[in-house]
Amino acid sequence: MVDQNVVERIEQDIKNNDVVLYMKGTPVFPQCGFSAAVVQVLSHTGVKFKGVNILDDPGLRQGLKEYSNWPTFPQLYVKGELVGGCDIVREMYESGELQTLLKDKGIATGANA
C-alpha cells in the first residue's frame, strides 16, 4: 500500500508542473546514465521541467513505482501523465513524437517558446 503522503506529494508535483522527471540525481548532476540521457533529451527540446531526485527519499522512490506501476527510473510525466522511461523518451524524441506531444499539450519548448 502506497503511503498517502507520498501519493499527495507526487500528485502535487505533477499537477503543479507541466513536465516532471523523477530521476536518480538532479538535472545538473544526474547519478545514472538513463537519467542523464533523459535530461539531455529534455534539454535539447528546450522544455522547462522539474527534476526530482528519488535517491533523497526511499519512500518516494518506492511509492512512485507503485503509483505509476512502472518499476524503473527515470520516469517522465507530462501534464500529469506518465510518458515512460529512458528508452521510450529517447525513441519518442528521435521520431519527433515527444516534440509533438509537448506541442499538443501546449508546453513551450525551445523551438516554439
Phi and psi in degrees as GROMACS dihedral restraints (atoms count N, CA, C in turn):
[ dihedral_restraints ]
;  ai    aj    ak    al  type     phi  dphi    fc
    3     4     5     6     1   -75.6    20    10
    4     5     6     7     1   136.1    20    10
    6     7     8     9     1   -61.3    20    10
    7     8     9    10     1   127.0    20    10
    9    10    11    12     1   -60.6    20    10
   10    11    12    13     1   -35.1    20    10
   12    13    14    15     1   -63.0    20    10
   13    14    15    16     1   -37.9    20    10
   15    16    17    18     1   -66.4    20    10
   16    17    18    19     1   -44.3    20    10
   18    19    20    21     1   -59.3    20    10
   19    20    21    22     1   -45.2    20    10
   21    22    23    24     1   -62.6    20    10
   22    23    24    25     1   -39.1    20    10
   24    25    26    27     1   -64.6    20    10
   25    26    27    28     1   -44.3    20    10
   27    28    29    30     1   -62.1    20    10
   28    29    30    31     1   -46.9    20    10
   30    31    32    33     1   -64.1    20    10
   31    32    33    34     1   -36.4    20    10
   33    34    35    36     1   -64.0    20    10
   34    35    36    37     1   -46.9    20    10
   36    37    38    39     1   -56.7    20    10
   37    38    39    40     1   -50.6    20    10
   39    40    41    42     1   -79.0    20    10
   40    41    42    43     1   -16.8    20    10
   42    43    44    45     1   -83.3    20    10
   43    44    45    46     1   -37.3    20    10
   45    46    47    48     1   -89.1    20    10
   46    47    48    49     1    -7.5    20    10
   48    49    50    51     1  -133.0    20    10
   49    50    51    52     1   129.6    20    10
   51    52    53    54     1   -62.3    20    10
   52    53    54    55     1   -38.6    20    10
   54    55    56    57     1  -129.7    20    10
   55    56    57    58     1   122.3    20    10
   57    58    59    60     1  -127.5    20    10
   58    59    60    61     1   132.6    20    10
   60    61    62    63     1  -117.6    20    10
   61    62    63    64     1   112.4    20    10
   63    64    65    66     1   -86.7    20    10
   64    65    66    67     1   119.5    20    10
   66    67    68    69     1  -143.8    20    10
   67    68    69    70     1   168.3    20    10
   69    70    71    72     1   -90.7    20    10
   70    71    72    73     1   113.1    20    10
   72    73    74    75     1    96.6    20    10
   73    74    75    76     1  -159.0    20    10
   75    76    77    78     1  -123.2    20    10
   76    77    78    79     1   163.5    20    10
   78    79    80    81     1   -55.7    20    10
   79    80    81    82     1   -34.2    20    10
   81    82    83    84     1   -78.3    20    10
   82    83    84    85     1   -31.4    20    10
   84    85    86    87     1  -136.5    20    10
   85    86    87    88     1    72.0    20    10
   87    88    89    90     1   -62.9    20    10
   88    89    90    91     1   144.2    20    10
   90    91    92    93     1  -111.7    20    10
   91    92    93    94     1    17.9    20    10
   93    94    95    96     1  -156.0    20    10
   94    95    96    97     1   155.0    20    10
   96    97    98    99     1   -62.3    20    10
   97    98    99   100     1   -35.7    20    10
   99   100   101   102     1   -67.0    20    10
  100   101   102   103     1   -44.4    20    10
  102   103   104   105     1   -62.1    20    10
  103   104   105   106     1   -43.2    20    10
  105   106   107   108     1   -60.2    20    10
  106   107   108   109     1   -39.7    20    10
  108   109   110   111     1   -64.7    20    10
  109   110   111   112     1   -41.5    20    10
  111   112   113   114     1   -69.5    20    10
  112   113   114   115     1   -40.1    20    10
  114   115   116   117     1   -58.2    20    10
  115   116   117   118     1   -42.0    20    10
  117   118   119   120     1   -63.1    20    10
  118   119   120   121     1   -44.2    20    10
  120   121   122   123     1   -60.8    20    10
  121   122   123   124     1   -47.9    20    10
  123   124   125   126     1   -62.9    20    10
  124   125   126   127     1   -38.2    20    10
  126   127   128   129     1   -63.7    20    10
  127   128   129   130     1   -40.0    20    10
  129   130   131   132     1   -63.4    20    10
  130   131   132   133     1   -35.3    20    10
  132   133   134   135     1   -77.5    20    10
  133   134   135   136     1   -17.5    20    10
  135   136   137   138     1    77.8    20    10
  136   137   138   139     1    14.5    20    10
  138   139   140   141     1   -81.8    20    10
  139   140   141   142     1   142.7    20    10
  141   142   143   144     1   -81.5    20    10
  142   143   144   145     1   136.3    20    10
  144   145   146   147     1  -146.6    20    10
  145   146   147   148     1   158.9    20    10
  147   148   149   150     1  -100.5    20    10
  148   149   150   151     1   124.5    20    10
  150   151   152   153     1   -96.7    20    10
  151   152   153   154     1   132.0    20    10
  153   154   155   156     1  -121.2    20    10
  154   155   156   157     1   122.0    20    10
  156   157   158   159     1   -83.0    20    10
  157   158   159   160     1   108.6    20    10
  159   160   161   162     1   -76.5    20    10
  160   161   162   163     1   -13.3    20    10
  162   163   164   165     1   -72.3    20    10
  163   164   165   166     1   -20.7    20    10
  165   166   167   168     1   -74.8    20    10
  166   167   168   169     1   -17.6    20    10
  168   169   170   171     1  -145.9    20    10
  169   170   171   172     1    95.7    20    10
  171   172   173   174     1   -58.8    20    10
  172   173   174   175     1   -31.4    20    10
  174   175   176   177     1   -65.2    20    10
  175   176   177   178     1   -42.1    20    10
  177   178   179   180     1   -65.9    20    10
  178   179   180   181     1   -42.1    20    10
  180   181   182   183     1   -58.5    20    10
  181   182   183   184     1   -48.1    20    10
  183   184   185   186     1   -69.5    20    10
  184   185   186   187     1   -42.6    20    10
  186   187   188   189     1   -60.9    20    10
  187   188   189   190     1   -39.1    20    10
  189   190   191   192     1   -64.1    20    10
  190   191   192   193     1   -40.4    20    10
  192   193   194   195     1   -58.3    20    10
  193   194   195   196     1   -41.6    20    10
  195   196   197   198     1   -76.6    20    10
  196   197   198   199     1   -40.6    20    10
  198   199   200   201     1   -60.9    20    10
  199   200   201   202     1   -45.5    20    10
  201   202   203   204     1   -90.8    20    10
  202   203   204   205     1   -15.5    20    10
  204   205   206   207     1    59.0    20    10
  205   206   207   208     1    35.7    20    10
  207   208   209   210     1  -129.7    20    10
  208   209   210   211     1   118.2    20    10
  210   211   212   213     1   -81.0    20    10
  211   212   213   214     1   -12.7    20    10
  213   214   215   216     1  -120.8    20    10
  214   215   216   217     1   167.9    20    10
  216   217   218   219     1  -125.5    20    10
  217   218   219   220     1   151.5    20    10
  219   220   221   222     1   -76.4    20    10
  220   221   222   223     1   164.6    20    10
  222   223   224   225     1  -127.7    20    10
  223   224   225   226     1   124.7    20    10
  225   226   227   228     1  -105.5    20    10
  226   227   228   229     1   127.5    20    10
  228   229   230   231     1  -113.4    20    10
  229   230   231   232     1   135.3    20    10
  231   232   233   234     1  -125.8    20    10
  232   233   234   235     1   121.7    20    10
  234   235   236   237     1    50.3    20    10
  235   236   237   238     1    43.4    20    10
  237   238   239   240     1    84.6    20    10
  238   239   240   241     1    -3.8    20    10
  240   241   242   243     1  -109.9    20    10
  241   242   243   244     1   137.4    20    10
  243   244   245   246     1   -69.7    20    10
  244   245   246   247     1   122.6    20    10
  246   247   248   249     1   -87.8    20    10
  247   248   249   250     1   -45.5    20    10
  249   250   251   252     1   148.8    20    10
  250   251   252   253     1  -163.8    20    10
  252   253   254   255     1  -102.6    20    10
  253   254   255   256     1  -161.6    20    10
  255   256   257   258     1   -57.1    20    10
  256   257   258   259     1   -53.8    20    10
  258   259   260   261     1   -60.9    20    10
  259   260   261   262     1   -44.0    20    10
  261   262   263   264     1   -64.2    20    10
  262   263   264   265     1   -46.1    20    10
  264   265   266   267     1   -63.6    20    10
  265   266   267   268     1   -43.1    20    10
  267   268   269   270     1   -64.1    20    10
  268   269   270   271     1   -44.4    20    10
  270   271   272   273     1   -63.8    20    10
  271   272   273   274     1   -41.6    20    10
  273   274   275   276     1   -63.5    20    10
  274   275   276   277     1   -39.3    20    10
  276   277   278   279     1   -64.5    20    10
  277   278   279   280     1   -47.4    20    10
  279   280   281   282     1   -63.9    20    10
  280   281   282   283     1   -32.4    20    10
  282   283   284   285     1   -87.7    20    10
  283   284   285   286     1    -8.6    20    10
  285   286   287   288     1    89.6    20    10
  286   287   288   289     1    -4.8    20    10
  288   289   290   291     1   -62.7    20    10
  289   290   291   292     1   -39.1    20    10
  291   292   293   294     1   -64.0    20    10
  292   293   294   295     1   -45.7    20    10
  294   295   296   297     1   -61.0    20    10
  295   296   297   298     1   -40.8    20    10
  297   298   299   300     1   -63.8    20    10
  298   299   300   301     1   -44.5    20    10
  300   301   302   303     1   -58.3    20    10
  301   302   303   304     1   -48.3    20    10
  303   304   305   306     1   -60.6    20    10
  304   305   306   307     1   -44.7    20    10
  306   307   308   309     1   -62.6    20    10
  307   308   309   310     1   -46.4    20    10
  309   310   311   312     1   -62.2    20    10
  310   311   312   313     1   -31.6    20    10
  312   313   314   315     1   -85.1    20    10
  313   314   315   316     1    -1.0    20    10
  315   316   317   318     1    78.2    20    10
  316   317   318   319     1    27.2    20    10
  318   319   320   321     1  -100.0    20    10
  319   320   321   322     1   125.6    20    10
  321   322   323   324     1   -68.6    20    10
  322   323   324   325     1   134.3    20    10
  324   325   326   327     1  -119.1    20    10
  325   326   327   328     1   174.4    20    10
  327   328   329   330     1   -57.0    20    10
  328   329   330   331     1   -33.0    20    10
  330   331   332   333     1   -73.6    20    10
  331   332   333   334     1   -31.6    20    10
  333   334   335   336     1  -128.4    20    10
  334   335   336   337     1    20.5    20    10
